[in-house]
């Protein structure tokens, strides 16, 4: 069966110049809602223009009605990527817990496993998927068809692990997959993308789709160097994503601060770029136990300090909190008060 993501869809009827001018005059703020020059986003804007054309000129819907509907969907979805320079730093564990923490804030959350080839979101989420992204790549399903329920009310798009085809997707497939994902995400308040580790083309592609990207690093030297490598990648590719740093598996606050200062210092010195600090998570047997039990920490131990920190990060991302307090400072205060 042909791969639908590789095929070129049948072009829609041409939009007349006068109609296109009308659309651009009345919907330019929506057409420019994702400010990037990547081919994927150009195609996304073209698709949106065609959809507006259909609503206005074929179904004769009022402009105000169409604008209200666009406002309720396009500006609602918050897209967050979680990434790392190397594997084994707790990126996916954090992604799953962050997704549940966002759902606890009454958001509809879709967690997308973009760690192609070594996907394990489903493992940490405690689900056994019947269909995965491999079914999409092989043409047996669409992205929407493989969405399944996960813990805490979240929804998942699970990847396939150990498959060479998933680890070596073509640029055309990545582009089409990203476009379909953005369309599906309009039905959710939050899209969290768990990327692969490193600086592959797939990681670059999905970071470019996110409004916010969280780089997870541990105190290990290799992790620190590779985390900076991801930040440098985003900077050199001019990705329009805001970079946040989270230190994981820290033995103490001063160790976490040393990691943060080293990475942020390099970013400031060599890239003239500043990072948002999301604090740190402790090395905690309960967090490791929850991972082994395939149940997110924010559900199994909601009063745990790491769980409180993750909940605080979710609040900062979704509520626009920017008070200058890091997640660990905020949650430690709450924990002490309790």
N, C-alpha and C positions, 0 to 999 in steps of 0.2 A: 504493500500500500504506500502511495506517495505521502511524504511528510507535509502536512498542511502548512506548517510554519515555513517551509522552504518554497512553497508555491506562491505565485503572484496572483492575488485575488482579482476577479473581474472588475475593471474600473467602473465607477458609478457614472451616471450621466454628467456631462460637463456643466459646470456652473457658469452662467452667462456673466460677462464682465460687470454689467450693471448690478446684478444680484450679489456678486462677490464684493463689490464696493459697498453695497448696503450692509452686508454682513460685517465687513471690517469696520465700518463706521459705528455700528451698534453693538458689536461684541468684541472689539479689539482687546479689552481688558481681560476677557476670558481666553482669547486666542493666544495671548502672551503670558498666560498664567504659569507656564513652566519655562523660565528664561534660560534656554540652552540651545546651542546650534547643532547638537548631534542629529544625525539623520533620523534616529528613532523619534525624537521630539518634533522634528519637522513633519514627519508622517503623522504623528499624533495630532498636531494642529490641523493638518489637512483633513483628517478624519472628522475632527470636531467641526470644521467648517462645513463639511458635507452633511453632518447631522443637523446643524442649524439650518442649512438650506432646505433640508427635507421638512423640518418642523414649520418653517416660515412660509415657504413657497409651495409646498405640496399639501401639508395638513392645515395651512392657514392659521396657525396658532399666533396669538398676539406676541409682539416682541417682549412685553413685560412678563408674560407667562413663561416664555422660554428663558429669559434672563433669571427669573426667580428659581426655575428648576436647575439651571446651571449653578447658580449661587449655592444651592442646597447640596450639590454633589461635588463639584470640582474643588471648592475651597474647604470642603469638609474633611477630605482624606489627608491625614498626616502620614508622610512616608519616611520611615526611619530605617537605615541600614546599620547592621552590627557587623563589624569586621575585625580582622587582626592581621598582624604581619606573619605569624606562624601558628601552627595548630597546637592544640593541647593547652590553651590558655583559659578555657572556660567560656569561650564565645557563645557556643550554642546553648549551654546551660543558662547563661545570662539572657539570651534572646527569648527562650521559652518563658523564663520568669518575668521578663519585661512585658511580654505579650499578655500574660495573665494579669500583671499589675495594671496594665492599661485597661483591660476588661473590667477590673474591679473599680475603675473610675467611670463605669457605665459607657464605655466605648465599644463599638463593634470592631473586633480586631481580626485581621488576617495575617498569619505568619507564613512566610514563603521561604522554603528551603532552597537557597541558591548556592549551596555548597555542593556543586555538581561532582559526582563521582564518589564522594565520601559523605553523602547526606546522612544525618542522624537526628534531625529534629524530632522525628516520630519516635525514636528510641527514648529521648529525654522527656518527651511529652506523654509517654506511656500509651501510645496508640499503635495499632497494627494495620497499616493502610492496605486496602485491597487494590487501589489504583495509585499511581505515582506520576511524576513528570515524565518518566520513561514512556508511559502510555501516550502522553501528549506528543513527545518527540517521534514516536512510531506511528502516529496518526490514528490511534484507537480512541482518543478522547481529546477534549479541549481543556484548558486550564480550569474553566468553571466546573467541568465534570469531575475533576479530581479534588475539589475542595471537600474537606471532611471535618467533623467536629473534634475539638480537642479539649484539654482540661480547662476548667475555670470559665467555660463559655467561649473560648477562642475558636477560630477556624484555622485549618492548616492546609497548605499545599505541600505535600511531602515529596522529597526527591528519591532517587534510586542510588543505592550505594554499590560500589564495586563494578560499575558498568563503564567501559571505555568510551562508549558513545556519548554518555553524559559528561564525561570529563573533557571532551574534545568537540564541543559544539561550534559550528561555524558562526561567523559574525552575522550572517543573514538570519540564522536561527535565533541567536541571542536577541537581535533587534526585534524580530517578530514576537518572541516570547515576552520581551519587555513591554511591547505595545499591548499585547493581550492582557498582561498582568495589570497594567494601568487602567484598562477598561474595567476589568473585574473589580479592582480596588475602589471604584466609585461607589460600590455598594457597601463599603465599610468606612468607619471613621479613621481607622489606623491600619496602615500596612507596614509590617516589620519584615525586612529582608535579611535573613541570615546568610551572609555571603561566605564564600570560601576564604581560606587564609592565603595571604600572599598578594602578589601584584599581577595576577593573570588578567587577560582581556575580559573575562567574565566578571571578575571583581570590579574592574574599572567601569564596566557597563552598568552594573547595578548600583554602584556608588553614585553614578551620574543620574540615576532616577530618584535619589533620595533627597529630601529637604535637609535632613540631619543624618550624620554618620557618627557612630560611636566606635572608636578604636579601643579594643581591649588589649591590655598589656600586663605582663607579670614582671616581678623583679628580676627575672633571669636576663642575662646580657643579650642573648639571642633575641628574646622577645622584645626588648627595648629597641634594639637596632632595627628589627623588622617592622615594629610599629611605626618608627620614624619613616621607614621606607614607604609604607602605605600613605602616610601623611604627605610625603614628598610627591608620590604618584598623583594624589588628588590635586596638589598644588600645580604640578607641571602640566597636568591635563586640563587645568582650569575648570574643574568640576564645580558646579554651583551648589555644593552641599556644605553645610556647616559642620565642622569637625569638633567632636567632643572626645575627651580622653577619660577612660576608666581603668584604674589599676586594680587587678584582681589577684587573689591569693597572697595578699600582703600579710606579713607576720606582725607588723605594727604600723602605726600612723606615720612615724618618721621614715620608715622604709618606703611606704607608698609615696610620700612627699618627695623623696629623693628620686624615685622613678619618674614622677610627674615633672619635676624640675629639669631632669635631664632631657626628656623628650620635648617638653615645651621650650626649653632653652635652645635646643637645636632648631626647632621650628621657627622660633623668633629670630635667631641669629642668621640662619642660612636661607630661610624662606620668607622672612619678614611677615610671618603669619602667627597669629595668636590662637590658642586652643581654649575651648570651654572645658572647665574642670568638673568632672562628675564624681570626684572623690575616689573612694576605693572600697573594695570588699575584702573582708578578712579571709585568711585561710581557716576554714571552719569545717570540722567533721560533720556537722549537720547538713551543710551544703553538699558535701560529697556524698553523704548518706542519701539525701533526697534524690540526687542524680542516679545513684545505684538503684533506688526504689522506683525510679521513673515517675516521680511525683514532684512538681515544682515546689521549691522551698516556700514561696509566698502562700501556698495552699497548705502545706504540711506543717509549717512553723511560722505563721504570720507575724508573731511577735519577735522573731529572731532579728538581730541587729542588721544582718545582711539583707533580710527580707524587707525591713523598714527602709534601708538605703535604696533598694531597687524600687520600692513604691514611691520614694521621694523623687527618684530620677524620672519615673513615669509622669509624676505630677509636673515636674519642671518642663518636660517635653510637651505635654498636652495643654498645660495651663499657661505656658509662657512665663513661668517663674524665672526671674533673673535678678534676684535680690543680692547676688554676690556671695551667698552662702552655698557651700558645696553640699552634695547629698549627704556626706557623712556627718557634717556639722549639724545639719537640720535634723537628721534622724537620731543622732546621739542626744540632742536636746530633748526630743520627744521621748526617747527611751528613758532618759534620766527622770523626766517628769512623771512617767508612768510608775 
